[in-house]
Amino acid sequence: MRLEIRLEPERLGILPLHYREALQAVIYRHLPKEIGEPLHDGHYWPSERPLKLFVFSQLHGGVRYRPGEGVEVTGPVWFRFASPDRTLALGLAAGLLQFGRVRIASLDFAVREIATLAVPEVGTEVVVQALSPITVYRTLEVEGKRRTQYYNPLNEEFGELVAANLERKARALGLVPEVEATAASAGSEAGPDAGMTQRGPLLRVRPLGVHPRAKRLERYKGTWIEGWVGRYRLEGPPELLRLALEAGLGAKNSQGFGYVVEADLRRTREAGAG
Protein backbone atom coordinates (compact mmCIF):
# COMPACT_ATOMS: atom_id res chain seq x y z
CA MET A 1 0.00 0.00 0.00
CA ARG A 2 1.28 3.47 -0.88
CA LEU A 3 0.47 6.80 0.76
CA GLU A 4 1.21 10.41 -0.08
CA ILE A 5 1.33 12.53 3.07
CA ARG A 6 0.82 16.25 2.51
CA LEU A 7 1.99 18.72 5.14
CA GLU A 8 1.59 22.47 5.66
CA PRO A 9 4.40 24.21 7.57
CA GLU A 10 3.26 26.27 10.55
CA ARG A 11 6.22 28.52 9.86
CA LEU A 12 8.86 28.61 7.17
CA GLY A 13 12.43 27.77 8.08
CA ILE A 14 15.44 25.54 7.56
CA LEU A 15 15.63 21.79 8.12
CA PRO A 16 18.98 20.05 8.60
CA LEU A 17 20.36 18.70 5.36
CA HIS A 18 20.19 15.18 6.79
CA TYR A 19 16.64 15.31 8.12
CA ARG A 20 15.73 11.71 7.26
CA GLU A 21 16.30 10.61 10.88
CA ALA A 22 13.65 13.11 11.99
CA LEU A 23 11.26 11.96 9.27
CA GLN A 24 11.76 8.32 10.26
CA ALA A 25 11.02 9.29 13.87
CA VAL A 26 7.72 10.85 12.74
CA ILE A 27 6.73 7.50 11.23
CA TYR A 28 7.53 5.42 14.32
CA ARG A 29 5.96 8.00 16.64
CA HIS A 30 2.60 7.87 14.88
CA LEU A 31 2.25 4.13 14.43
CA PRO A 32 0.05 2.20 16.87
CA LYS A 33 2.16 0.85 19.74
CA GLU A 34 1.37 -2.78 18.88
CA ILE A 35 2.89 -2.19 15.43
CA GLY A 36 5.57 0.41 16.08
CA GLU A 37 7.44 -1.39 18.87
CA PRO A 38 7.95 -4.79 17.18
CA LEU A 39 8.62 -3.02 13.88
CA HIS A 40 11.34 -0.87 15.45
CA ASP A 41 12.88 -3.93 17.13
CA GLY A 42 12.85 -5.97 13.91
CA HIS A 43 10.32 -8.54 15.14
CA TYR A 44 7.27 -7.58 13.11
CA TRP A 45 8.13 -10.05 10.33
CA PRO A 46 9.71 -13.45 11.08
CA SER A 47 12.99 -13.72 9.20
CA GLU A 48 16.55 -15.00 9.56
CA ARG A 49 17.59 -11.36 9.88
CA PRO A 50 15.51 -8.41 11.12
CA LEU A 51 13.24 -6.96 8.46
CA LYS A 52 11.43 -3.64 8.44
CA LEU A 53 9.32 -3.75 5.31
CA PHE A 54 8.48 -0.12 4.77
CA VAL A 55 10.06 2.69 2.82
CA PHE A 56 9.62 6.44 2.59
CA SER A 57 10.80 9.16 0.26
CA GLN A 58 12.45 12.48 0.88
CA LEU A 59 10.40 15.65 1.19
CA HIS A 60 9.15 17.16 -2.06
CA GLY A 61 7.23 20.29 -2.95
CA GLY A 62 8.17 23.49 -1.14
CA VAL A 63 11.76 22.57 -0.36
CA ARG A 64 14.98 24.11 -1.62
CA TYR A 65 18.56 23.09 -0.97
CA ARG A 66 20.67 25.89 0.47
CA PRO A 67 24.41 25.08 0.43
CA GLY A 68 26.00 25.34 3.83
CA GLU A 69 22.64 25.83 5.58
CA GLY A 70 20.30 22.91 4.98
CA VAL A 71 16.93 22.44 3.31
CA GLU A 72 14.71 25.51 3.21
CA VAL A 73 10.98 24.92 3.57
CA THR A 74 9.21 27.48 1.38
CA GLY A 75 5.65 26.10 1.37
CA PRO A 76 3.57 22.90 1.55
CA VAL A 77 5.56 19.67 1.32
CA TRP A 78 4.78 16.01 0.76
CA PHE A 79 6.47 12.65 1.10
CA ARG A 80 5.58 9.11 0.12
CA PHE A 81 5.31 6.07 2.37
CA ALA A 82 4.82 2.47 1.26
CA SER A 83 4.62 -0.99 2.78
CA PRO A 84 3.35 -4.37 1.56
CA ASP A 85 1.53 -4.56 4.92
CA ARG A 86 -1.78 -2.74 4.56
CA THR A 87 -2.38 -2.75 8.34
CA LEU A 88 0.91 -0.95 8.91
CA ALA A 89 0.18 1.73 6.29
CA LEU A 90 -3.36 2.31 7.52
CA GLY A 91 -2.11 2.47 11.11
CA LEU A 92 0.31 5.23 10.17
CA ALA A 93 -2.37 7.16 8.30
CA ALA A 94 -4.75 6.93 11.26
CA GLY A 95 -2.08 8.06 13.71
CA LEU A 96 -1.07 11.06 11.62
CA LEU A 97 -4.67 12.15 11.10
CA GLN A 98 -5.49 11.70 14.78
CA PHE A 99 -2.64 13.94 15.97
CA GLY A 100 -3.06 16.36 13.08
CA ARG A 101 0.44 17.80 13.29
CA VAL A 102 4.02 16.57 13.20
CA ARG A 103 7.43 17.94 14.05
CA ILE A 104 10.33 17.31 11.68
CA ALA A 105 13.53 18.40 13.39
CA SER A 106 12.75 21.99 14.53
CA LEU A 107 9.77 22.70 12.26
CA ASP A 108 6.10 21.95 12.92
CA PHE A 109 3.69 20.92 10.17
CA ALA A 110 -0.06 20.45 9.99
CA VAL A 111 -1.21 17.19 8.38
CA ARG A 112 -3.39 18.48 5.55
CA GLU A 113 -4.20 15.32 3.63
CA ILE A 114 -3.22 11.70 3.21
CA ALA A 115 -3.93 10.17 -0.17
CA THR A 116 -3.74 6.49 -1.08
CA LEU A 117 -1.91 5.81 -4.32
CA ALA A 118 -2.81 2.80 -6.41
CA VAL A 119 -0.10 0.29 -7.21
CA PRO A 120 -0.25 -0.32 -10.98
CA GLU A 121 -0.81 -3.71 -12.49
CA VAL A 122 2.60 -4.84 -13.67
CA GLY A 123 3.65 -7.65 -15.94
CA THR A 124 7.20 -8.95 -16.08
CA GLU A 125 8.84 -5.59 -16.72
CA VAL A 126 8.59 -2.09 -15.28
CA VAL A 127 10.69 1.08 -15.45
CA VAL A 128 11.07 2.83 -12.11
CA GLN A 129 12.35 6.21 -10.93
CA ALA A 130 14.09 6.49 -7.56
CA LEU A 131 12.54 9.18 -5.35
CA SER A 132 15.20 8.46 -2.74
CA PRO A 133 18.66 6.96 -3.34
CA ILE A 134 19.09 3.21 -3.81
CA THR A 135 21.98 1.83 -1.78
CA VAL A 136 23.62 -1.61 -1.80
CA TYR A 137 26.88 -2.69 -0.21
CA ARG A 138 29.03 -5.47 1.16
CA THR A 139 30.98 -5.44 4.41
CA LEU A 140 34.53 -6.55 3.62
CA GLU A 141 37.58 -7.27 5.74
CA VAL A 142 40.72 -5.56 4.44
CA GLU A 143 44.01 -5.95 6.32
CA GLY A 144 42.13 -7.02 9.42
CA LYS A 145 39.74 -4.08 9.33
CA ARG A 146 36.09 -4.18 8.33
CA ARG A 147 34.92 -1.62 5.81
CA THR A 148 31.79 -1.03 3.79
CA GLN A 149 32.02 -1.28 0.02
CA TYR A 150 29.18 0.47 -1.81
CA TYR A 151 28.37 -0.30 -5.45
CA ASN A 152 27.19 1.94 -8.25
CA PRO A 153 24.68 0.98 -10.96
CA LEU A 154 27.47 0.22 -13.45
CA ASN A 155 28.90 -2.48 -11.16
CA GLU A 156 27.55 -5.97 -11.80
CA GLU A 157 27.24 -6.39 -8.05
CA PHE A 158 24.70 -3.54 -7.88
CA GLY A 159 22.00 -5.50 -9.73
CA GLU A 160 22.90 -8.75 -7.98
CA LEU A 161 22.57 -7.22 -4.52
CA VAL A 162 19.34 -5.38 -5.35
CA ALA A 163 17.89 -8.69 -6.62
CA ALA A 164 19.09 -10.69 -3.59
CA ASN A 165 17.67 -8.08 -1.22
CA LEU A 166 14.25 -8.07 -2.89
CA GLU A 167 14.11 -11.86 -2.91
CA ARG A 168 14.84 -11.92 0.83
CA LYS A 169 11.89 -9.61 1.39
CA ALA A 170 9.73 -11.82 -0.83
CA ARG A 171 10.70 -14.93 1.16
CA ALA A 172 9.65 -13.28 4.41
CA LEU A 173 6.23 -12.63 2.88
CA GLY A 174 5.93 -16.10 1.35
CA LEU A 175 6.03 -14.77 -2.21
CA VAL A 176 9.04 -16.86 -3.25
CA PRO A 177 9.15 -20.64 -2.60
CA GLU A 178 12.13 -21.71 -0.51
CA VAL A 179 13.33 -24.01 -3.30
CA GLU A 180 13.78 -20.93 -5.49
CA ALA A 181 15.10 -18.67 -2.79
CA THR A 182 18.41 -16.86 -2.86
CA ALA A 183 21.11 -18.78 -1.00
CA ALA A 184 23.62 -16.73 0.98
CA SER A 185 27.23 -17.34 0.04
CA ALA A 186 28.87 -19.76 2.44
CA GLY A 187 31.55 -18.15 4.57
CA SER A 188 30.93 -14.73 3.00
CA GLU A 189 31.79 -11.52 4.78
CA ALA A 190 29.06 -9.79 2.82
CA GLY A 191 26.75 -7.19 4.27
CA PRO A 192 23.12 -7.72 5.26
CA ASP A 193 21.86 -7.53 1.68
CA ALA A 194 24.43 -9.77 0.06
CA GLY A 195 23.67 -13.12 -1.46
CA MET A 196 24.23 -15.18 -4.58
CA THR A 197 21.74 -17.35 -6.37
CA GLN A 198 22.34 -20.90 -7.46
CA ARG A 199 20.02 -20.56 -10.45
CA GLY A 200 20.45 -16.88 -11.30
CA PRO A 201 18.44 -13.98 -9.89
CA LEU A 202 14.67 -13.84 -10.21
CA LEU A 203 15.05 -10.10 -10.79
CA ARG A 204 17.13 -8.33 -13.41
CA VAL A 205 18.05 -4.67 -12.86
CA ARG A 206 19.32 -2.42 -15.66
CA PRO A 207 20.15 1.29 -15.19
CA LEU A 208 18.75 3.66 -17.82
CA GLY A 209 20.84 6.76 -18.34
CA VAL A 210 22.19 6.92 -14.79
CA HIS A 211 24.85 9.65 -14.73
CA PRO A 212 27.54 10.45 -12.11
CA ARG A 213 25.38 13.34 -10.88
CA ALA A 214 22.81 10.74 -9.79
CA LYS A 215 25.12 9.79 -6.92
CA ARG A 216 24.04 10.87 -3.46
CA LEU A 217 25.96 10.91 -0.19
CA GLU A 218 23.56 10.93 2.74
CA ARG A 219 24.32 10.88 6.45
CA TYR A 220 22.29 8.76 8.85
CA LYS A 221 23.17 8.76 12.56
CA GLY A 222 26.68 9.94 11.82
CA THR A 223 27.38 7.41 9.04
CA TRP A 224 27.77 8.43 5.41
CA ILE A 225 25.80 6.27 2.98
CA GLU A 226 26.26 6.20 -0.79
CA GLY A 227 23.16 5.84 -2.93
CA TRP A 228 21.93 6.43 -6.47
CA VAL A 229 18.80 7.98 -7.92
CA GLY A 230 17.87 7.73 -11.62
CA ARG A 231 15.76 5.33 -13.69
CA TYR A 232 16.01 1.54 -13.80
CA ARG A 233 14.38 -1.23 -15.81
CA LEU A 234 13.27 -4.17 -13.67
CA GLU A 235 12.46 -7.57 -15.17
CA GLY A 236 11.07 -10.44 -13.15
CA PRO A 237 7.92 -12.03 -11.74
CA PRO A 238 5.02 -9.56 -11.27
CA GLU A 239 4.87 -10.23 -7.52
CA LEU A 240 8.50 -9.14 -7.16
CA LEU A 241 7.99 -6.00 -9.23
CA ARG A 242 4.95 -5.04 -7.16
CA LEU A 243 6.97 -5.65 -3.99
CA ALA A 244 9.67 -3.28 -5.26
CA LEU A 245 7.02 -0.54 -5.47
CA GLU A 246 5.73 -1.25 -1.95
CA ALA A 247 8.89 -2.17 -0.02
CA GLY A 248 11.63 -0.33 -1.91
CA LEU A 249 14.83 -1.39 -3.66
CA GLY A 250 18.18 -2.05 -2.04
CA ALA A 251 19.13 -1.74 1.60
CA LYS A 252 18.12 0.64 4.41
CA ASN A 253 14.57 1.21 3.14
CA SER A 254 13.26 1.92 6.64
CA GLN A 255 15.87 4.70 6.85
CA GLY A 256 14.42 6.38 3.76
CA PHE A 257 16.46 4.78 0.98
CA GLY A 258 15.24 3.10 -2.19
CA TYR A 259 11.71 4.48 -2.64
CA VAL A 260 10.83 3.93 -6.31
CA VAL A 261 7.82 4.77 -8.44
CA GLU A 262 6.83 3.76 -11.94
CA ALA A 263 8.60 6.11 -14.35
CA ASP A 264 7.24 8.33 -17.09
CA LEU A 265 7.85 6.02 -20.05
CA ARG A 266 7.75 8.89 -22.56
CA ARG A 267 10.67 10.61 -20.82
CA THR A 268 12.48 7.28 -20.60
CA ARG A 269 12.17 6.71 -24.34
CA GLU A 270 13.29 10.26 -25.08
CA ALA A 271 16.34 9.82 -22.87
CA GLY A 272 17.14 6.53 -24.59
CA ALA A 273 16.84 8.12 -28.02
CA GLY A 274 19.30 10.82 -26.98
N, C-alpha and C positions, 0 to 999 in steps of 0.2 A: 504494500500500500504506500502511496506517495502523497505527501502533503506540501502545500506552499503556505508558509506562515508569514503574514504581512503585518508589519509593525510601524507605528507612528512615533517618532522621537518626541519626548516631552520637552526636550531642549536640544538644540544643535550643539555639536562638540566633536572631540577627537577621541577615537578608540585607539588602544594600543595596536600596533601593526600586527602583532600575533595575538589576536583576540579569540582564536578558536577555543582555547581553554575555557574562556568565559561563556562562549556559546554552548559548549558541551555541558557546562555546569547548569545552564538554563534547562537543557533537556532532562538531565537527571533530576533536577529539583522539582520539575512539574510532572513527573511520572508518578502514578500510584505507588505507594510504598511496597506493595506486594510484587510489583514489577521492577521498580527502580533498584531495590537493594540486591536481589539476585542477579540482575543484569549487570550492575556495577561490579559485583564480585566474580562475574564470569560463570555463574551457575544457572543461568536462565535456560540455556540449551545444553543438553548432555553431549559431551564431545571429549576426545582424547586431550585436547587443549582448550583453554577457555575461549568461548566465542561470544561476541557481542554483535548480533546481526542487525545493525542499523547503521545508517550513514546520513550525513548532512552536508550541505553545501556551505560555501562562504556567503557573506551578505552581498546582496545585489540591490540595485536601485539607487537611492540617494547616498552613495558612498564615493569618496574620491581619495586616492592615495596621495599623501603629502610627504615627500622625502624628508627624512629626519624628524618627522613629527608623529606620524601614524596614519590612521584612516579617518578622514573627516566625514561626519554624517551631515548631509546637506538637506535631507528630506526623508520621506517614507522609505523603508527598506523591506526586503523580503529574503527568506532563505528557504531551501527545500530540505525535507526530511523524508526518509524512506526506510521501510523495513518489510521483510516478507511476513512478519507477524502482525496481522491486522489488529489484534488486541493491544499490542504495544503502541501502534500508531494512534489508535483511537484513544488510548489512555493518555497519551501526550496531548492530543488535541483537547480533550476534556479538561485536563489540568491547566493548560494555558488559558482556555476560555474562562474557567472558573476564577482564576486569579486576576485575569484581565490586564496585567502589566508584568513586564520582566525587566531585569537589570542585566545589561551586558557590560562588564567592566564597570565604568563609572557613569554610564548613561542609562536612563530609564526610558522604556518604550511602552506604549499602549498596544495591546493585541487587538488589531483592527479586524482581521478576518483570517480564517483558516480554510483554504480550499483543498478539496481532494482532487488529485490529478490521475486520470485514467492511465493504466499501463497498457500500451498498445499490444495488439495481437502480433506476435513475431513468428516468423518461420525459422529457417535455419541460418539466417544472416541478418545482421542489423549494423548500422553505422551509428556510433555514439560520439557525443561531445562531452568532454570532462568539464564539469562545473567546479570541481576542486581537484587538486593534483592527484594523480595516480602514483603510488609509491610501491616498489618491491625491492627486496634486498636479501642478502645472505649475511650471516654472522660468521666471519672467518677467523682463524687463528694464524697470525703472522709473527714469526720470531717470538713465540710464547705469549703474544698479546692478542686479545680479541678485538676485532674491529668490524664495523658494518660496511659492507660493500653494496652500494645502490646501483641499479641498472637503468639505462635509458632505453627508449623504445627501439633504438637501432641494435641493441644487444639481443642476441637470440634468447638469453636468459630472461629478458623482460616478459616476453610472451609466455614462456614456460612457467614462470612463477605466478603470473596473473591467472593462467589456466589452473595450476595446482591449487591456488588459493580458492578460486571459485568452486572447484570440485570438492574441496574440504567443507565449504559451506553447504554445498548440495548434499553431501553425505549426512551432515548433522540434521538436515531436514528430511532425509529419506528420499531425496530426488534422484540419487545415483546408487544403483545396487552395489553392494560391497565387492562383488566379483569384478566390477568395472572401475573400482575406486582407484585413486592415485595412491601409489605406495611410496612412502618416504624412503629416501636413500639410506641404506644401512650404514651406520657409522658416520653419517654426514654431520658436519658442523654447521649446517645451514640454519638460517633464521626460521622464524615461526611460520613463514609462508612458503618455505622451500619444499620441493618434492619432485620426483621424477615418475613418469608413468611407464609401465611395462608394455603398454600397447599403444603409446602415443596419447597426446592430450585429447580430451573430448572437446576442448575449446581451442580455436585458432584465433590469434590476435594479430592484426596487421595495422601499423600506424599509417595514417593518410596525411601526408604533408606536415608532419610534426617537425618544427624548426627549433634551433637552439634557444630561441626566445620563449619557447614553451616550457622551459625548465623553471621550476620554482624551488626556492629554499625557504622552508617554513620552520619556525621554532615552536616546539611543544614541550612545556615543562623543562626548559633549559637545553633541550636537545635539538640540533638542527636536522631536518629531514628533507631529503631531496625527492621531488615529485615532478610529474609532467602533465600538463594539460594538452589540448589538441583533440583531433578526431581519430577514431580507431574503427576498423571493420572487425566485427566479431562473427565467427562462424562456428556453429555447434548446435546441439539439441535445443529446441525452443524453451524447455524448462530452465536450462542454464542461462540463456539469453535474458529471459524474464527475471531471473534471480539477479543478474548483473544490474538491472535497472532498479531493483528493490533493495539490494544489499551492498551494492558498490563493487568496484574493481580494485584489486590489489590489497595491500595491508593497511592497517590503522584506520579502517572506515569509521569506527566509533569515535575517532579523534578528528573527524572531518576531512578525511582523504578519500578520493576515489568515487565521488558522486558523479554519475554519468546519466545523460539523457539522450534520447534518440535525436540524431543530428538532422539538420536541414539538408536533405539530399540534393537539392538544387545547388546549394553553395558547395557541397562536397564535389559534385560533378564539375562545377566551374573551376574549383581549385585543381582537380585532377587534369583538366584540359589545359591549365596554365603550365 
